[in-house]
Amino acid sequence: MRAGEEMGIAALFAGLDAITIDATTGELAGERLKRYRRSHALELGDALIGASAVQYGERLATFNPRHYPGIAQLSSPDR
């Protein structure tokens, strides 16, 4: 985090709800890793984030859609 970004980051996280990573999430993430690890250099963190979005039917905002192959509900946030 850069100097002066603390308040903006705190405001961002204050508006988010935490979700539980459970066995279903892990299974979905494992399937994503098996399918996309080599072709998209998918790593565990991104696999869990993508699996959570799919599991809970949420839209996923990212600056790098390559990290989330096969997820239809992607959006690119404004910079």
DSSP file (Angstrom, degrees, kcal/mol; ACC not computed):
  #  RESIDUE AA STRUCTURE BP1 BP2  ACC     N-H-->O    O-->H-N    N-H-->O    O-->H-N    TCO  KAPPA ALPHA  PHI   PSI    X-CA   Y-CA   Z-CA
    1    1 A M              0   0    0      0, 0.0     2,-0.2     0, 0.0     3,-0.1   0.000 360.0 360.0 360.0 135.3    0.0    0.0    0.0
    2    2 A R    >   -     0   0    0      1,-0.1     3,-1.9     2,-0.0     4,-0.3  -0.495 360.0 -82.7 -86.3 158.3    1.3    3.4   -0.9
    3    3 A A  T 3  S+     0   0    0      1,-0.3    -1,-0.1    -2,-0.2     0, 0.0  -0.340 117.0  23.4 -58.1 136.1    1.3    6.4    1.4
    4    4 A G  T 3  S+     0   0    0     -3,-0.1     4,-0.3    -2,-0.0    -1,-0.3   0.360  97.8  94.4  89.1  -5.4   -2.0    8.1    1.4
    5    5 A E    <>  +     0   0    0     -3,-1.9     4,-2.5     1,-0.2     5,-0.3   0.528  54.8  93.7 -93.5  -7.2   -4.0    5.1    0.2
    6    6 A E  H  > S+     0   0    0     -4,-0.3     4,-2.6     1,-0.2     5,-0.2   0.895  85.3  46.6 -56.0 -47.3   -5.0    3.9    3.7
    7    7 A M  H  > S+     0   0    0      1,-0.2     4,-2.3     2,-0.2    -1,-0.2   0.902 113.6  48.4 -65.7 -40.9   -8.4    5.6    3.8
    8    8 A G  H  > S+     0   0    0     -4,-0.3     4,-2.1     2,-0.2    -1,-0.2   0.904 113.3  47.3 -65.1 -41.5   -9.4    4.6    0.3
    9    9 A I  H  X S+     0   0    0     -4,-2.5     4,-2.4     2,-0.2     5,-0.2   0.916 111.6  50.9 -65.5 -43.8   -8.4    1.0    1.0
   10   10 A A  H  X S+     0   0    0     -4,-2.6     4,-1.9    -5,-0.3    -2,-0.2   0.900 110.3  49.9 -61.3 -41.0  -10.3    1.0    4.3
   11   11 A A  H  X S+     0   0    0     -4,-2.3     4,-1.0     2,-0.2    -1,-0.2   0.891 109.2  52.4 -64.9 -39.6  -13.4    2.4    2.6
   12   12 A L  H >< S+     0   0    0     -4,-2.1     3,-0.8     1,-0.2    -2,-0.2   0.958 112.8  43.0 -59.9 -51.6  -13.2   -0.3   -0.1
   13   13 A F  H >< S+     0   0    0     -4,-2.4     3,-1.3     1,-0.2    -1,-0.2   0.791 105.5  63.2 -69.1 -27.5  -13.1   -3.1    2.5
   14   14 A A  H 3< S+     0   0    0     -4,-1.9    -1,-0.2     1,-0.3    -2,-0.2   0.801 102.7  51.7 -65.3 -27.1  -15.8   -1.6    4.6
   15   15 A G  T << S+     0   0    0     -4,-1.0     2,-0.3    -3,-0.8    -1,-0.3   0.393  97.4  86.4 -89.8   3.0  -18.2   -2.0    1.7
   16   16 A L    <   -     0   0    0     -3,-1.3     2,-0.4    -4,-0.2    -3,-0.0  -0.763  66.7-139.9-106.8 149.8  -17.4   -5.7    1.2
   17   17 A D        -     0   0    0     -2,-0.3     2,-0.2     0, 0.0    -2,-0.1  -0.887  20.9-126.0-104.6 138.5  -18.9   -8.8    2.8
   18   18 A A        -     0   0    0     -2,-0.4     2,-0.3     1,-0.0     0, 0.0  -0.560  24.0-158.7 -78.8 145.7  -16.7  -11.7    3.8
   19   19 A I        -     0   0    0     -2,-0.2     2,-0.4     0, 0.0    33,-0.0  -0.880  20.5-107.2-122.1 159.3  -17.6  -15.1    2.5
   20   20 A T        -     0   0    0     -2,-0.3     2,-0.8    32,-0.1     5,-0.1  -0.696  17.2-145.0 -88.8 132.2  -16.7  -18.6    3.8
   21   21 A I        +     0   0    0     -2,-0.4     2,-0.2     4,-0.1    27,-0.0  -0.872  38.3 164.6 -91.4 113.8  -14.2  -20.7    2.0
   22   22 A D     >  -     0   0    0     -2,-0.8     4,-2.4     1,-0.0     5,-0.2  -0.483  54.1 -77.5-121.4-169.8  -15.5  -24.2    2.5
   23   23 A A  H  > S+     0   0    0      1,-0.2     4,-2.5     2,-0.2     5,-0.2   0.874 128.1  53.4 -61.3 -38.2  -15.0  -27.7    1.1
   24   24 A T  H  > S+     0   0    0      2,-0.2     4,-2.5     1,-0.2    -1,-0.2   0.922 108.6  49.5 -62.8 -43.5  -17.2  -26.9   -1.9
   25   25 A T  H  > S+     0   0    0      1,-0.2     4,-2.8     2,-0.2    -2,-0.2   0.924 110.9  50.7 -59.9 -44.1  -15.1  -23.9   -2.7
   26   26 A G  H  X S+     0   0    0     -4,-2.4     4,-2.6     2,-0.2    -2,-0.2   0.892 109.9  49.2 -61.9 -40.8  -12.0  -26.0   -2.4
   27   27 A E  H  X S+     0   0    0     -4,-2.5     4,-2.2     2,-0.2    -1,-0.2   0.924 112.5  47.4 -65.1 -43.8  -13.3  -28.6   -4.8
   28   28 A L  H  X S+     0   0    0     -4,-2.5     4,-2.1     2,-0.2    -2,-0.2   0.911 113.0  49.2 -62.9 -41.8  -14.3  -26.0   -7.3
   29   29 A A  H  X S+     0   0    0     -4,-2.8     4,-2.8     1,-0.2    -2,-0.2   0.904 109.2  52.6 -64.5 -40.9  -10.9  -24.4   -7.0
   30   30 A G  H  X S+     0   0    0     -4,-2.6     4,-2.5     1,-0.2    -1,-0.2   0.902 109.0  49.4 -60.9 -41.4   -9.2  -27.7   -7.4
   31   31 A E  H  X S+     0   0    0     -4,-2.2     4,-1.9     2,-0.2    -1,-0.2   0.900 111.6  49.3 -63.2 -40.5  -11.1  -28.4  -10.6
   32   32 A R  H  X S+     0   0    0     -4,-2.1     4,-3.0     2,-0.2     5,-0.3   0.914 111.2  49.5 -65.7 -42.5  -10.1  -24.9  -11.9
   33   33 A L  H  X S+     0   0    0     -4,-2.8     4,-2.2     1,-0.2     5,-0.3   0.926 110.4  50.1 -61.6 -44.6   -6.5  -25.5  -11.1
   34   34 A K  H  < S+     0   0    0     -4,-2.5     4,-0.2     1,-0.2    -1,-0.2   0.894 118.8  38.5 -60.5 -39.9   -6.5  -28.9  -12.8
   35   35 A R  H  < S+     0   0    0     -4,-1.9     4,-0.3    -5,-0.2    -2,-0.2   0.873 130.9  21.8 -80.3 -37.9   -8.0  -27.4  -15.9
   36   36 A Y  H  X S+     0   0    0     -4,-3.0     4,-2.2    -5,-0.2     6,-1.1   0.427  87.9  99.2-117.8   0.1   -6.3  -24.0  -16.1
   37   37 A R  H  X S+     0   0    0     -4,-2.2     4,-0.8    -5,-0.3     5,-0.3   0.937  96.5  31.3 -57.3 -49.6   -3.0  -24.1  -14.2
   38   38 A R  H  4 S+     0   0    0     -5,-0.3    -1,-0.2    -4,-0.2     3,-0.1   0.925 122.3  45.9 -77.0 -44.3   -0.8  -24.7  -17.2
   39   39 A S  H  4 S+     0   0    0     -4,-0.3    -2,-0.2     1,-0.2    -1,-0.2   0.812 131.3  19.9 -72.2 -29.4   -2.7  -22.8  -19.9
   40   40 A H  H  < S-     0   0    0     -4,-2.2    -1,-0.2    27,-0.1    -2,-0.2   0.278  99.4-118.1-123.3   8.9   -3.3  -19.7  -17.8
   41   41 A A     <  -     0   0    0     -4,-0.8    -4,-0.2    -5,-0.2    -3,-0.2   0.873  47.7-173.9  52.9  39.7   -0.7  -19.9  -15.1
   42   42 A L        -     0   0    0     -6,-1.1     2,-0.2    -5,-0.3    -1,-0.2  -0.437   6.2-159.0 -69.0 134.3   -3.5  -20.1  -12.6
   43   43 A E     >  -     0   0    0     -2,-0.2     4,-2.3    -3,-0.1     5,-0.2  -0.714  30.5-101.5-112.5 165.5   -2.4  -20.0   -9.0
   44   44 A L  H  > S+     0   0    0     -2,-0.2     4,-2.6     1,-0.2     5,-0.2   0.876 116.8  53.0 -55.8 -45.9   -4.3  -21.2   -5.8
   45   45 A G  H  > S+     0   0    0      1,-0.2     4,-2.2     2,-0.2    -1,-0.2   0.931 113.1  42.9 -58.2 -48.0   -5.3  -17.7   -4.7
   46   46 A D  H  > S+     0   0    0      1,-0.2     4,-2.7     2,-0.2    -1,-0.2   0.853 111.9  55.3 -67.6 -34.4   -6.9  -16.8   -8.0
   47   47 A A  H  X S+     0   0    0     -4,-2.3     4,-2.5     2,-0.2    -2,-0.2   0.910 109.8  46.4 -63.8 -41.3   -8.5  -20.3   -8.2
   48   48 A L  H  X S+     0   0    0     -4,-2.6     4,-2.3     2,-0.2    -2,-0.2   0.897 112.8  49.2 -67.7 -40.7  -10.1  -19.8   -4.8
   49   49 A I  H  X S+     0   0    0     -4,-2.2     4,-2.1    -5,-0.2    -2,-0.2   0.946 114.5  45.0 -63.0 -48.1  -11.4  -16.3   -5.7
   50   50 A G  H  X S+     0   0    0     -4,-2.7     4,-2.2     1,-0.2    -2,-0.2   0.906 112.9  50.6 -62.6 -42.6  -12.8  -17.6   -9.0
   51   51 A A  H  X S+     0   0    0     -4,-2.5     4,-3.1    -5,-0.2    -1,-0.2   0.889 109.3  51.9 -63.4 -39.4  -14.4  -20.6   -7.4
   52   52 A S  H  X S+     0   0    0     -4,-2.3     4,-2.4     2,-0.2     6,-0.3   0.915 108.6  50.4 -63.2 -43.1  -16.0  -18.4   -4.7
   53   53 A A  H  X>S+     0   0    0     -4,-2.1     5,-2.2     1,-0.2     4,-0.6   0.922 115.0  43.5 -61.4 -43.9  -17.5  -16.1   -7.3
   54   54 A V  H ><5S+     0   0    0     -4,-2.2     3,-0.8     3,-0.2    -2,-0.2   0.938 113.3  51.5 -66.1 -47.0  -18.9  -19.1   -9.2
   55   55 A Q  H 3<5S+     0   0    0     -4,-3.1    -2,-0.2     1,-0.2    -1,-0.2   0.887 118.7  35.5 -58.9 -42.6  -20.1  -20.8   -6.0
   56   56 A Y  H 3<5S-     0   0    0     -4,-2.4    -1,-0.2    -5,-0.2    -2,-0.2   0.400 107.8-120.5 -96.2   2.6  -22.0  -17.8   -4.7
   57   57 A G  T <<5 +     0   0    0     -3,-0.8     2,-0.3    -4,-0.6    -3,-0.2   0.852  60.3 150.9  64.8  35.8  -23.1  -16.5   -8.1
   58   58 A E      < -     0   0    0     -5,-2.2     2,-0.3    -6,-0.3    -1,-0.2  -0.688  50.6-112.2-102.0 153.0  -21.4  -13.2   -7.8
   59   59 A R        -     0   0    0     -2,-0.3     2,-0.5    13,-0.1    15,-0.2  -0.614  31.0-143.3 -77.3 141.4  -19.9  -10.9  -10.4
   60   60 A L  E     -a   74   0A   0     13,-2.9    15,-2.3    -2,-0.3     2,-0.5  -0.943   7.3-156.8-114.9 121.3  -16.1  -10.7  -10.2
   61   61 A A  E     +a   75   0A   0     -2,-0.5     2,-0.3    13,-0.2    15,-0.2  -0.839  26.6 156.3 -97.2 129.5  -14.3   -7.4  -10.9
   62   62 A T        -     0   0    0     13,-2.3    -2,-0.0    -2,-0.5     6,-0.0  -0.997  47.3-145.9-151.6 149.1  -10.7   -7.8  -12.0
   63   63 A F  S    S+     0   0    0     -2,-0.3    13,-0.1     1,-0.2    -1,-0.1   0.539 101.5  49.6 -86.3  -9.0   -8.0   -5.9  -13.9
   64   64 A N    >   +     0   0    0      1,-0.1     3,-1.8    -3,-0.0    -1,-0.2  -0.712  58.8 174.7-132.9  83.2   -6.7   -9.2  -15.2
   65   65 A P  G >  S+     0   0    0      0, 0.0     3,-1.8     0, 0.0     6,-0.2   0.701  73.8  77.1 -62.8 -18.3   -9.4  -11.4  -16.7
   66   66 A R  G 3  S+     0   0    0      1,-0.3   -24,-0.0     2,-0.1    -2,-0.0   0.794  87.1  61.1 -61.4 -26.3   -6.7  -13.9  -17.8
   67   67 A H  G <  S+     0   0    0     -3,-1.8    -1,-0.3     1,-0.2   -17,-0.2   0.588 105.4  49.0 -74.9  -9.3   -6.5  -15.1  -14.1
   68   68 A Y  S X  S+     0   0    0     -3,-1.8     3,-1.3    -4,-0.2    -1,-0.2  -0.431  74.8 176.3-130.6  59.4  -10.2  -16.1  -14.2
   69   69 A P  T 3   +     0   0    0      0, 0.0     3,-0.1     0, 0.0   -33,-0.1  -0.326  67.9  21.6 -65.2 145.0  -10.8  -18.3  -17.4
   70   70 A G  T 3  S+     0   0    0      1,-0.2     2,-0.7     2,-0.1   -38,-0.0   0.496  87.6 123.7  80.2   3.3  -14.2  -19.8  -17.8
   71   71 A I    <   -     0   0    0     -3,-1.3     3,-0.3    -6,-0.2    -1,-0.2  -0.879  40.6-169.9-101.1 117.1  -16.0  -17.3  -15.6
   72   72 A A  S    S+     0   0    0     -2,-0.7     2,-1.5     1,-0.2    -1,-0.2   0.830  73.7  67.5 -75.9 -33.0  -18.7  -15.5  -17.5
   73   73 A Q        +     0   0    0    -15,-0.2   -13,-2.9     2,-0.0     2,-0.3  -0.423  69.5 137.5 -93.1  63.8  -19.6  -12.9  -14.9
   74   74 A L  E     -a   60   0A   0     -2,-1.5     2,-0.3    -3,-0.3   -13,-0.2  -0.818  27.1-177.0-103.1 146.1  -16.4  -10.8  -15.1
   75   75 A S  E     -a   61   0A   0    -15,-2.3   -13,-2.3    -2,-0.3    -2,-0.0  -0.983  24.0-129.8-137.8 153.6  -16.3   -7.0  -15.2
   76   76 A S        -     0   0    0     -2,-0.3   -13,-0.1   -15,-0.2   -15,-0.1  -0.909  27.2-138.6-102.9 118.7  -13.4   -4.6  -15.5
   77   77 A P        -     0   0    0      0, 0.0     2,-0.2     0, 0.0   -15,-0.0  -0.309  25.7 -99.3 -71.5 158.6  -13.5   -1.9  -12.8
   78   78 A D              0   0    0      1,-0.1   -15,-0.0    -2,-0.0     0, 0.0  -0.503 360.0 360.0 -72.3 145.9  -12.7    1.7  -13.6
   79   79 A R              0   0    0     -2,-0.2    -1,-0.1    -3,-0.1   -16,-0.0   0.446 360.0 360.0 -92.6 360.0   -9.2    2.8  -12.8
